[in-house]
Amino acid sequence: MILAKEQRIAALILFSIALSAWIGVAVYQGQQEEPEPPVAPNTADRPKKKYRTWEERKDSMRRVDSIRFAQWTSERQQRYDSFRIADSLWRDSVGMRFPKRVKKDTVLDLNHCDTTELQYIRGIGHYTAIQIVRYREQLGGYYSPSQLTDKPFANMQLDTLLDHFTADPADVQTIDVNSIPLQVLQRHPYLRYEQAKSIYTLRRQRVQLHTMDELRTLPELKEEDIERIAPYLRFE
């Protein structure tokens, strides 16, 4: 049976409608199906990024605070030390400006007194007492109270208090010129490095030194230098 032209067109239209309906139903059913949930990554062994960053920030803040606290403590200690020294110097100057405050009956042995005993004399405070004892250790003992007018005490004006001190030269610790190393000899307050080196060189040239007259041949040592250092040297 042969269809007419109008029948063929109508059949084609119906077929197109049916195909479109079938495709629409298939697509709709596919959309209604629930998709499978995605697999979550295993993050149990890995810390969270935000938590790690915050911990690092806290550690950094702790380090900064620690450094700032250490700097603040150091600066405060320096200010305290400077104030203490200034106060001690002021007390010393007050005692020196008013001699009547000085205890005239106080006489101390410079080689055996300590910092507490030194402060019995009005005009000597804690800082000055420490300097006197420290210089005694560097010298090896005092052989005369006039040594309190040396350069380390230039700003302390101790020349007004020399009558309150005594010093026995027998208490001085002498050093053997023929055996002392150069490193130890140059530490003495009365010898500069060039002078100590010249003494050491002369000793090596002559093997052994016997008298102070041999040191007078050194151009680095003047007569006043010889007189200052002589009580601290011995020749064995």
Residue, then its C-alpha position, 0 to 999 in steps of 0.5 A: m500500500i502506497l501512502a499519499k504524500e500528506q500521509r507520509i508527512a504526517a507519519l514523519i511528524l508523529f515519529s519525530i514527536a515520539l522520538s523527542a518524548w522518549i529522549g525527554v523521558a530518558v533524560y529526566q530519569g537520569q537526572q532523578e538518579e542520586p549521584e554517588p558521594p565523592v570520596a573524602p580524602n584521608t586527612a587524619d594524618r595531616p594537620k590542618k593548615k590554619y591550625r599549623t599557621w596559628e601555632e607557628r604564629k604563637d611560637s614566633m610571638r613567644r620568641v619576639d617577647s622573649i627577646r624584647f624582655a631580655q633587652w628590657t632587662s639588660e637595659r634596666q640593669q645597665r641603668y641601675d648600675s649607672f645610677r648606683i655608681a653615680d650615687s656612690l660617687w656623689r656620696d664620696s664627693v660629699g664626704m670629701r667636701f666636708p672633711k669634718r665628716v671624716k673619722k680622723d681616728t680611722v686608719l686602715d692597712l691597704n693590703h688587709c682591709d676589705t670593701t666594708e672596712l674602707q667605707y668606714i672612712r667618710g668620703i669612700g663609698h661602695y664603688t670607690a672601695i671596690q676600685i681600691v680592692r680591685y687595683r690592689e689585686q692587679l698590682g699585687g699589693y700596695y707599697s705606699p698610700s700614695q698609690l691611691t693617686d694613680k690614674p685609676f683614681a683620678n676622679m675620686q680625689l683620694d689625696t685628701l684621705l691618704d692619712h687614713f691609710t698605711a701600707d707595708p712594702a713587705d706585703v707586696q707580692t713580687i714577680d720573678v723577672n727571670s721566669i714570668p711569661l710575657q703574657v703575665l708581665q704585661r698585665h701589671p698596671y705599671l707596665r705597658y706592652e712595649q715595656a713588658k716586651s722589652i724586659y722579656t726580650l732583654r731576659r732572653q738575650r742575657v739568659q738571666l737578669h740580676t739587678m734593676d740597673e740592667l733594666r735602666t738600659l732599656p729606652e722604653l723604661k724611664e727612671e720614674d717607671i723603674e721607681r714605680i715597678a721596682p717594688y714588684l720585681r725580684f731577680e732569682 
